[in-house]
Amino acid sequence: MITNQVIQKALDELKDITNTDLAVMELNGTQAATTFQTDGVISPIAVRSFLDSGKESEVNGEYHYFRISDEGVASYVLISRGNDEKADMVGRIALSEMTALSTAYKEKFDRNAFFQSLIMDNLLVVDIYNKAKKLHIPTDSRRCVFIVETEGNADIGGLETLRQIFPPGADDYVTETDEKTMVVIKSIEVGDDEDTQIKETAEMLVDTMNTQAMVNVRVSYGKPVSEIKQVSASYKEAKMAMEVGRIFYQEKSVVSYETLGIGRLIYQLQPSLCETFLEEIFGDDIPEHLDEETLNTINKFFENNLNVSETSRQLFVHRNTLVYRIEKLQKATGLDIRTFEDALTFKIALMVVGYMKYIKTHEF
């Protein structure tokens, strides 16, 4: 619905240009916006009488009445003040502008509702294309869905920042799904640098939201799609990437569905299978809590492709100290992470442990 502030701004601009007073009245005769004092001059009864007449316009003394309609249904009454033809002409110009504004705001509202229904899979395929055509939304653009999740609740400033970055005229759309989650449906230029475009957009979102909206965010995205009916699939991928990233890749502010790797596989496993796997590897002594020194050693060792010398150098410890830590871990778990097979098993096991902890803390 068009706001009274927007209507007032439009009337003030017209008054400055034409030097003609204008007013827009609600259907009950109350004032929505005006450039002159209407109280005691234009009564609610006069407004209702004009509406009841069924006329599109009429003149009552020095006031020219015009019906503002939306698809044949009256939405406001426009009044232009003056005893000459200029008042009638300005009134008709204002009527045209008010009608255009109403249509634009209704389309904006309808577009938001359309994209929310689209990503939630609440539309039939035939309805997707019919509504897209009605709302002048291209159906064959290359698009990618980004989810922007704030650490706290998403405020109006964050949403408005996104809408400034992605104006709808550029075939980009912004909506929100809950109090902390915003969704960007971004058009992508077809070309060899498609992956680079998408990655840079995600990184730009993190930087811009942090510097302009002053909120910390995590961004995820799905695979690009070529048909509007596939947008929901990209959204689901982005949603999974957000969830998997929250569990397994907490240090990352940008997570892509295509780079989830083992994390996506574990996320899709039944908890019972995960429990069985952990019991087979560790028995009853599952390492749910490793000290920071051990975890840091393990992660750095994996980062350096099981290279003892390079890991000890980066950790600023003697080679024998690193070997001692690895052997201590071997005694506790039965896995020697200096071998590829045991290292892979231990890496997966740690991720499964993290997944099970996440499930337990998010049970309702």
NUBAVEX-20094 format. One record per residue (C-alpha): x negated, y negated, z negated; residue in three letters; residue number from 0. Coordinates in Angstrom, 2 decimals, always signed. Example, Ala and Ser with C-alpha at 12.3 -4.5 7.8 and 13.67 -1.06 7.14 Angstrom:
BEGIN
PT      c1      c2      c3 rest  nr
PT  -12.30   +4.50   -7.80  ALA   0
PT  -13.67   +1.06   -7.14  SER   1
REM end
This chain:
BEGIN
PT      c1      c2      c3 rest  nr
PT   +0.00   +0.00   +0.00  MET   0
PT   -1.28   -3.45   +0.95  ILE   1
PT   -2.10   -5.49   -2.17  THR   2
PT   -0.70   -8.91   -3.03  ASN   3
PT   -4.27  -10.26   -3.18  GLN   4
PT   -4.83   -9.30   +0.46  VAL   5
PT   -1.52  -10.87   +1.48  ILE   6
PT   -2.35  -14.06   -0.42  GLN   7
PT   -5.73  -14.33   +1.28  LYS   8
PT   -4.12  -13.95   +4.72  ALA   9
PT   -1.51  -16.62   +3.94  LEU  10
PT   -4.13  -19.04   +2.63  ASP  11
PT   -6.19  -18.64   +5.81  GLU  12
PT   -3.13  -19.24   +8.01  LEU  13
PT   -2.18  -22.29   +5.95  LYS  14
PT   -5.70  -23.72   +6.39  ASP  15
PT   -5.52  -23.22  +10.17  ILE  16
PT   -1.91  -24.29  +10.85  THR  17
PT   -1.10  -26.59   +7.90  ASN  18
PT   +2.17  -24.70   +7.54  THR  19
PT   +3.40  -23.23   +4.25  ASP  20
PT   +4.18  -19.52   +4.14  LEU  21
PT   +5.53  -17.05   +1.62  ALA  22
PT   +5.93  -13.27   +1.48  VAL  23
PT   +8.73  -11.96   -0.73  MET  24
PT   +9.38   -8.49   -2.13  GLU  25
PT  +12.64   -6.81   -1.14  LEU  26
PT  +14.14   -7.69   -4.53  ASN  27
PT  +13.45  -11.36   -3.89  GLY  28
PT  +10.44  -11.74   -6.15  THR  29
PT   +7.35  -13.50   -4.87  GLN  30
PT   +4.44  -11.38   -3.54  ALA  31
PT   +2.29  -14.25   -2.24  ALA  32
PT   +2.85  -17.87   -1.27  THR  33
PT   +1.21  -21.16   -0.39  THR  34
PT   +3.98  -23.28   -1.96  PHE  35
PT   +6.24  -23.22   -5.00  GLN  36
PT   +9.18  -20.91   -4.24  THR  37
PT  +10.82  -20.80   -7.68  ASP  38
PT  +14.12  -22.64   -7.60  GLY  39
PT  +13.80  -23.13   -3.86  VAL  40
PT  +14.12  -19.62   -2.42  ILE  41
PT  +16.46  -17.46   -4.45  SER  42
PT  +16.46  -13.65   -4.59  PRO  43
PT  +20.08  -13.82   -3.43  ILE  44
PT  +19.02  -15.61   -0.23  ALA  45
PT  +16.36  -12.98   +0.45  VAL  46
PT  +18.82  -10.12   -0.13  ARG  47
PT  +21.43  -11.84   +2.03  SER  48
PT  +18.97  -12.04   +4.92  PHE  49
PT  +18.03   -8.37   +4.55  LEU  50
PT  +21.68   -7.31   +4.39  ASP  51
PT  +22.39   -9.20   +7.60  SER  52
PT  +20.25   -6.71   +9.53  GLY  53
PT  +18.65   -9.54  +11.51  LYS  54
PT  +14.95   -9.60  +12.36  GLU  55
PT  +14.79  -13.38  +11.84  SER  56
PT  +16.97  -16.34  +11.01  GLU  57
PT  +16.73  -20.02  +10.04  VAL  58
PT  +18.18  -21.33   +6.80  ASN  59
PT  +17.65  -25.06   +6.49  GLY  60
PT  +13.91  -25.73   +6.64  GLU  61
PT  +13.05  -22.07   +5.96  TYR  62
PT  +12.47  -19.49   +8.70  HIS  63
PT  +13.03  -15.90   +7.54  TYR  64
PT  +11.34  -12.90   +9.18  PHE  65
PT  +11.73   -9.21   +8.38  ARG  66
PT   +8.41   -7.30   +7.98  ILE  67
PT   +9.11   -3.65   +8.78  SER  68
PT   +7.17   -0.40   +8.57  ASP  69
PT   +8.45   +2.17  +11.08  GLU  70
PT  +11.83   +0.48  +11.14  GLY  71
PT  +12.16   +0.14   +7.36  VAL  72
PT  +11.95   -3.31   +5.78  ALA  73
PT   +8.92   -3.72   +3.49  SER  74
PT   +8.73   -7.51   +2.93  TYR  75
PT  +10.37  -10.78   +3.94  VAL  76
PT   +8.16  -13.51   +5.42  LEU  77
PT   +9.20  -17.15   +5.09  ILE  78
PT   +7.78  -20.08   +7.04  SER  79
PT   +8.62  -23.63   +5.89  ARG  80
PT   +9.31  -26.41   +8.38  GLY  81
PT  +12.03  -28.10  +10.47  ASN  82
PT  +10.32  -27.82  +13.83  ASP  83
PT   +9.37  -25.18  +16.42  GLU  84
PT   +5.86  -25.07  +14.99  LYS  85
PT   +7.17  -23.46  +11.79  ALA  86
PT   +8.91  -20.77  +13.86  ASP  87
PT   +5.78  -20.14  +15.94  MET  88
PT   +3.51  -19.94  +12.88  VAL  89
PT   +6.02  -17.63  +11.22  GLY  90
PT   +5.90  -15.26  +14.18  ARG  91
PT   +2.11  -15.33  +14.19  ILE  92
PT   +2.10  -14.58  +10.44  ALA  93
PT   +4.62  -11.78  +11.01  LEU  94
PT   +2.30  -10.21  +13.56  SER  95
PT   -0.65  -10.44  +11.18  GLU  96
PT   +1.29   -9.02   +8.22  MET  97
PT   +2.51   -6.13  +10.35  THR  98
PT   -1.02   -5.38  +11.51  ALA  99
PT   -2.33   -5.55   +7.93  LEU 100
PT   +0.39   -3.23   +6.69  SER 101
PT   -0.35   -0.74   +9.45  THR 102
PT   -4.08   -0.86   +8.77  ALA 103
PT   -3.69   -0.29   +5.03  TYR 104
PT   -1.19   +2.48   +5.55  LYS 105
PT   -3.54   +4.16   +8.02  GLU 106
PT   -6.39   +3.82   +5.52  LYS 107
PT   -4.27   +5.49   +2.85  PHE 108
PT   -3.10   +8.19   +5.27  ASP 109
PT   -6.68   +8.87   +6.43  ARG 110
PT   -7.80   +9.39   +2.85  ASN 111
PT   -4.93  +11.80   +2.23  ALA 112
PT   -5.68  +13.57   +5.52  PHE 113
PT   -9.35  +14.18   +4.71  PHE 114
PT   -8.57  +15.31   +1.18  GLN 115
PT   -6.08  +17.84   +2.55  SER 116
PT   -8.55  +18.82   +5.28  LEU 117
PT  -11.47  +19.67   +2.97  ILE 118
PT   -9.15  +21.51   +0.59  MET 119
PT   -7.82  +23.68   +3.44  ASP 120
PT   -4.25  +22.50   +2.88  ASN 121
PT   -3.42  +21.95   +6.57  LEU 122
PT   -2.46  +24.26   +9.38  LEU 123
PT   -4.68  +24.04  +12.46  VAL 124
PT   -1.91  +22.52  +14.58  VAL 125
PT   -1.25  +19.89  +11.87  ASP 126
PT   -4.96  +19.02  +11.72  ILE 127
PT   -5.08  +18.06  +15.40  TYR 128
PT   -1.67  +16.35  +15.44  ASN 129
PT   -2.46  +14.19  +12.40  LYS 130
PT   -5.98  +13.43  +13.62  ALA 131
PT   -4.55  +12.17  +16.92  LYS 132
PT   -1.98  +10.03  +15.13  LYS 133
PT   -4.67   +8.52  +12.88  LEU 134
PT   -7.07   +7.97  +15.82  HIS 135
PT   -9.68  +10.32  +14.35  ILE 136
PT  -11.97  +12.02  +16.91  PRO 137
PT  -11.59  +15.79  +16.74  THR 138
PT  -14.81  +16.85  +18.46  ASP 139
PT  -17.41  +14.71  +16.67  SER 140
PT  -20.43  +16.42  +15.15  ARG 141
PT  -20.03  +16.07  +11.36  ARG 142
PT  -21.67  +17.13   +8.11  CYS 143
PT  -20.13  +17.07   +4.63  VAL 144
PT  -22.09  +15.67   +1.68  PHE 145
PT  -21.03  +15.96   -1.95  ILE 146
PT  -22.24  +13.23   -4.30  VAL 147
PT  -21.94  +14.22   -7.95  GLU 148
PT  -22.64  +11.70  -10.71  THR 149
PT  -24.07  +12.59  -14.10  GLU 150
PT  -21.17  +10.87  -15.81  GLY 151
PT  -17.81   +9.83  -14.44  ASN 152
PT  -17.77   +8.26  -10.98  ALA 153
PT  -16.77   +4.62  -11.32  ASP 154
PT  -15.20   +2.29   -8.78  ILE 155
PT  -18.57   +0.71   -8.09  GLY 156
PT  -20.06   +4.01   -6.96  GLY 157
PT  -17.16   +4.75   -4.64  LEU 158
PT  -17.20   +1.24   -3.18  GLU 159
PT  -20.97   +1.50   -2.64  THR 160
PT  -20.43   +4.62   -0.55  LEU 161
PT  -17.66   +2.95   +1.44  ARG 162
PT  -19.96   +0.04   +2.21  GLN 163
PT  -22.66   +2.44   +3.44  ILE 164
PT  -20.21   +4.44   +5.56  PHE 165
PT  -17.51   +2.13   +6.98  PRO 166
PT  -14.61   +4.05   +8.60  PRO 167
PT  -15.11   +2.25  +11.90  GLY 168
PT  -18.30   +4.25  +12.39  ALA 169
PT  -16.38   +7.57  +12.22  ASP 170
PT  -17.64   +8.19   +8.68  ASP 171
PT  -15.21   +8.85   +5.84  TYR 172
PT  -15.51   +8.69   +2.07  VAL 173
PT  -13.11  +10.17   -0.46  THR 174
PT  -13.21  +11.61   -3.98  GLU 175
PT  -12.07  +14.92   -5.41  THR 176
PT  -12.32  +14.26   -9.16  ASP 177
PT  -13.67  +11.77  -11.69  GLU 178
PT  -17.32  +12.59  -11.00  LYS 179
PT  -17.37  +13.91   -7.44  THR 180
PT  -17.31  +11.94   -4.20  MET 181
PT  -17.34  +13.36   -0.68  VAL 182
PT  -18.89  +11.84   +2.44  VAL 183
PT  -17.91  +13.20   +5.86  ILE 184
PT  -20.68  +11.86   +8.08  LYS 185
PT  -20.86  +11.83  +11.86  SER 186
PT  -24.14  +13.21  +13.21  ILE 187
PT  -25.84  +12.26  +16.46  GLU 188
PT  -26.43  +15.33  +18.61  VAL 189
PT  -30.14  +15.89  +19.22  GLY 190
PT  -33.28  +17.73  +18.28  ASP 191
PT  -33.68  +15.66  +15.11  ASP 192
PT  -30.31  +16.68  +13.64  GLU 193
PT  -31.84  +18.35  +10.57  ASP 194
PT  -33.98  +15.27   +9.94  THR 195
PT  -30.94  +12.97  +10.20  GLN 196
PT  -29.02  +15.02   +7.65  ILE 197
PT  -31.91  +15.31   +5.20  LYS 198
PT  -32.68  +11.58   +5.40  GLU 199
PT  -29.00  +10.76   +4.83  THR 200
PT  -28.95  +12.89   +1.68  ALA 201
PT  -32.12  +11.26   +0.34  GLU 202
PT  -30.77   +7.81   +1.19  MET 203
PT  -27.61   +8.57   -0.80  LEU 204
PT  -29.63   +9.45   -3.90  VAL 205
PT  -31.79   +6.31   -3.62  ASP 206
PT  -28.93   +3.93   -2.83  THR 207
PT  -26.61   +5.18   -5.55  MET 208
PT  -29.45   +4.90   -8.04  ASN 209
PT  -30.52   +1.37   -7.07  THR 210
PT  -27.21   -0.27   -6.05  GLN 211
PT  -24.52   +1.57   -8.02  ALA 212
PT  -26.90   +2.20  -10.93  MET 213
PT  -25.85   +5.84  -11.33  VAL 214
PT  -27.91   +9.02  -11.14  ASN 215
PT  -26.53  +11.51   -8.66  VAL 216
PT  -27.16  +14.94   -7.22  ARG 217
PT  -26.37  +15.40   -3.52  VAL 218
PT  -25.59  +18.63   -1.68  SER 219
PT  -24.58  +19.27   +1.90  TYR 220
PT  -23.32  +22.04   +4.15  GLY 221
PT  -24.09  +22.92   +7.75  LYS 222
PT  -23.01  +20.48  +10.50  PRO 223
PT  -19.87  +21.38  +12.47  VAL 224
PT  -18.55  +20.36  +15.88  SER 225
PT  -14.78  +20.68  +15.38  GLU 226
PT  -12.65  +18.81  +12.88  ILE 227
PT  -10.99  +22.05  +11.77  LYS 228
PT  -14.43  +23.28  +10.61  GLN 229
PT  -14.99  +20.36   +8.22  VAL 230
PT  -13.52  +22.39   +5.35  SER 231
PT  -16.16  +25.08   +5.96  ALA 232
PT  -18.97  +22.50   +5.66  SER 233
PT  -17.33  +21.21   +2.47  TYR 234
PT  -17.19  +24.70   +0.95  LYS 235
PT  -20.87  +25.20   +1.78  GLU 236
PT  -21.76  +21.86   +0.19  ALA 237
PT  -19.71  +22.79   -2.88  LYS 238
PT  -21.55  +26.11   -3.20  MET 239
PT  -24.88  +24.35   -2.73  ALA 240
PT  -23.98  +21.95   -5.56  MET 241
PT  -23.06  +24.81   -7.90  GLU 242
PT  -26.06  +26.98   -7.02  VAL 243
PT  -28.39  +23.99   -7.27  GLY 244
PT  -27.02  +23.18  -10.72  ARG 245
PT  -27.91  +26.70  -11.87  ILE 246
PT  -31.19  +27.51  -10.15  PHE 247
PT  -32.69  +24.27   -8.83  TYR 248
PT  -32.06  +21.73  -11.58  GLN 249
PT  -35.21  +19.79  -10.70  GLU 250
PT  -33.85  +18.96   -7.22  LYS 251
PT  -31.68  +15.93   -6.55  SER 252
PT  -30.88  +17.10   -2.99  VAL 253
PT  -29.73  +20.65   -2.27  VAL 254
PT  -28.92  +22.08   +1.16  SER 255
PT  -26.72  +25.13   +1.70  TYR 256
PT  -29.21  +26.55   +4.20  GLU 257
PT  -32.10  +26.40   +1.72  THR 258
PT  -30.43  +28.12   -1.24  LEU 259
PT  -32.32  +31.36   -0.57  GLY 260
PT  -32.19  +33.97   -3.34  ILE 261
PT  -30.09  +31.65   -5.50  GLY 262
PT  -27.11  +31.97   -3.14  ARG 263
PT  -27.43  +35.77   -3.15  LEU 264
PT  -27.49  +35.96   -6.96  ILE 265
PT  -24.58  +33.51   -7.25  TYR 266
PT  -22.40  +35.85   -5.18  GLN 267
PT  -23.16  +38.92   -7.31  LEU 268
PT  -20.74  +40.26   -9.89  GLN 269
PT  -21.90  +39.59  -13.49  PRO 270
PT  -21.73  +43.32  -14.22  SER 271
PT  -24.27  +44.02  -11.46  LEU 272
PT  -26.55  +41.32  -12.87  CYS 273
PT  -26.37  +42.85  -16.34  GLU 274
PT  -27.19  +46.29  -14.96  THR 275
PT  -30.16  +44.88  -13.04  PHE 276
PT  -31.57  +43.17  -16.14  LEU 277
PT  -31.17  +46.30  -18.24  GLU 278
PT  -33.02  +48.34  -15.63  GLU 279
PT  -35.91  +45.86  -15.56  ILE 280
PT  -36.22  +44.87  -19.21  PHE 281
PT  -34.16  +47.40  -21.16  GLY 282
PT  -32.82  +45.83  -24.36  ASP 283
PT  -35.57  +43.21  -24.53  ASP 284
PT  -34.32  +40.66  -21.98  ILE 285
PT  -36.54  +37.52  -22.03  PRO 286
PT  -33.84  +34.89  -22.42  GLU 287
PT  -36.16  +32.39  -24.07  HIS 288
PT  -39.75  +32.02  -22.84  LEU 289
PT  -41.94  +29.34  -24.39  ASP 290
PT  -42.81  +26.30  -22.31  GLU 291
PT  -46.47  +27.31  -21.91  GLU 292
PT  -45.53  +30.73  -20.51  THR 293
PT  -42.92  +29.32  -18.16  LEU 294
PT  -45.30  +26.65  -16.90  ASN 295
PT  -47.98  +29.29  -16.31  THR 296
PT  -45.59  +31.56  -14.41  ILE 297
PT  -44.18  +28.78  -12.23  ASN 298
PT  -47.62  +27.41  -11.36  LYS 299
PT  -48.85  +30.94  -10.58  PHE 300
PT  -45.95  +31.46   -8.19  PHE 301
PT  -46.47  +28.04   -6.59  GLU 302
PT  -50.07  +29.03   -5.79  ASN 303
PT  -49.06  +32.37   -4.20  ASN 304
PT  -50.45  +34.48   -7.09  LEU 305
PT  -53.89  +32.90   -6.76  ASN 306
PT  -55.54  +33.15  -10.21  VAL 307
PT  -58.45  +30.81   -9.49  SER 308
PT  -56.35  +27.99   -8.04  GLU 309
PT  -53.73  +28.31  -10.80  THR 310
PT  -56.33  +28.13  -13.57  SER 311
PT  -57.85  +25.07  -11.91  ARG 312
PT  -54.52  +23.25  -11.72  GLN 313
PT  -53.63  +24.20  -15.30  LEU 314
PT  -57.08  +23.10  -16.52  PHE 315
PT  -57.66  +26.43  -18.26  VAL 316
PT  -60.41  +29.03  -17.97  HIS 317
PT  -59.73  +31.89  -15.57  ARG 318
PT  -59.94  +34.39  -18.45  ASN 319
PT  -57.35  +32.38  -20.42  THR 320
PT  -54.92  +32.64  -17.51  LEU 321
PT  -55.57  +36.37  -17.14  VAL 322
PT  -54.94  +36.78  -20.88  TYR 323
PT  -51.55  +35.03  -20.58  ARG 324
PT  -50.57  +37.20  -17.62  ILE 325
PT  -51.58  +40.39  -19.41  GLU 326
PT  -49.68  +39.28  -22.51  LYS 327
PT  -46.59  +38.84  -20.35  LEU 328
PT  -47.20  +42.27  -18.82  GLN 329
PT  -47.23  +43.90  -22.26  LYS 330
PT  -43.97  +42.17  -23.17  ALA 331
PT  -42.08  +42.91  -19.93  THR 332
PT  -43.89  +45.78  -18.25  GLY 333
PT  -44.39  +43.65  -15.11  LEU 334
PT  -47.77  +42.59  -13.75  ASP 335
PT  -47.03  +39.40  -11.84  ILE 336
PT  -50.45  +39.57  -10.16  ARG 337
PT  -48.91  +42.14   -7.80  THR 338
PT  -46.43  +40.96   -5.17  PHE 339
PT  -43.72  +43.50   -6.01  GLU 340
PT  -43.75  +42.80   -9.75  ASP 341
PT  -43.98  +39.05   -9.13  ALA 342
PT  -40.91  +39.18   -6.87  LEU 343
PT  -39.02  +41.30   -9.39  THR 344
PT  -39.86  +38.96  -12.24  PHE 345
PT  -38.92  +35.85  -10.23  LYS 346
PT  -35.52  +37.30   -9.36  ILE 347
PT  -35.03  +38.53  -12.91  ALA 348
PT  -35.66  +35.06  -14.33  LEU 349
PT  -33.11  +33.60  -11.92  MET 350
PT  -30.56  +36.26  -12.91  VAL 351
PT  -31.18  +35.49  -16.59  VAL 352
PT  -30.53  +31.81  -15.87  GLY 353
PT  -27.36  +32.69  -13.96  TYR 354
PT  -26.02  +34.83  -16.80  MET 355
PT  -26.71  +32.06  -19.31  LYS 356
PT  -24.84  +29.61  -17.07  TYR 357
PT  -21.84  +31.94  -16.81  ILE 358
PT  -21.68  +32.39  -20.61  LYS 359
PT  -21.82  +28.64  -21.27  THR 360
PT  -19.08  +27.94  -18.67  HIS 361
PT  -16.60  +30.59  -19.71  GLU 362
PT  -13.17  +29.26  -20.63  PHE 363
REM end
